[in-house]
Amino acid sequence: MHPPPAETFAARFFLGPALRSQPDKRLVSLVREGYESAFEEIVRRYGAPLGRYARAIVGGRAEDITQDAFSKALLALRSNEKEIE
């Protein structure tokens, strides 16, 4: 399957509110189809809680750890189609 054409600003502007109502499973499917804005929604949802968790463990390096976790998550989502539970 080929990823969609690059999302235009207008498409992202209108997709944002629609993506906020989507369940996580749907966002994962959209990420796997190549929609970057779906991954941005995942980061929007879970960035702050993950950052707080990381800060409790590593303190000042929390931002780096959080960014690394999301980078690895994106690579994993793009590399396989395994069901996420």
N, C-alpha and C positions, 0 to 999 in steps of 0.2 A: 504494500500500500504506500502510495506517495503522500507526503505531507501536503497540506493545503498551501495555496499561494500565500506569500507573506501577508500577515494580517495588516490591513491599513489602519491608520489612526481612527478613522470613523468606525470601522468594524469593531475595533477594540473598545472604543467609547461606548458603543451600543451593547457589546457582548458583556462588558463588566457587570452591569446590574443583573442581566440574565444569568450569568454564571454564579452570582451570589446565592441564588435559590437552588442550585444544583447540588445533589448529594455527592459526597466524596468519590464514590464509585464512578459516577458520570464524569467527573473532572478527570479522573485517571484515564478513562477511555478517550476523552478529548485530547489529553496530553499525548497519548500514544498515537493519535491521529495527526499530531503535529501542531496543535493549537497552543501557542505559547501563553496566551491569556488565561488558559485553564490552569497552567502551572502557577501563574502569577496569583490566581485566586487561592490556590493551595497555600502559597507563601503568605498571602494576606491573612488567611484563617489561622495558620499555625505558627507564623513567625514569632509573634510576641510570646505565646506560651513556651515554645521551644527555647527562645532567648532567655526567658526567666529561669527555666530549668538548667540551661547551660551555665548561666551566671551563678546559680547556687552551687554548682560543682567546680567551675574553673575561674570564676570571678571575671577579671578584665579581658580574658580571651574569648568571652562568650560570643561576641559578634563573629569572630573568625570561625569558631566551632559551628555556629548556626549556619553560616554561609556554606561551609564545607558539607554539612549534613544535607542541605537542600541541593547542592551540586551533585552529590552522590545519589540522592533520591531521583533527580531528573535523569541522570545517566541510567539508573536501574529501570526506570519506567520506559525509557526509550529502547532498552536493550532486550527486554523480554515481555512476553504476554501472560506471564503467570498471574493467576487470580490473587488479589490482595484481600486478606481477611481482616 
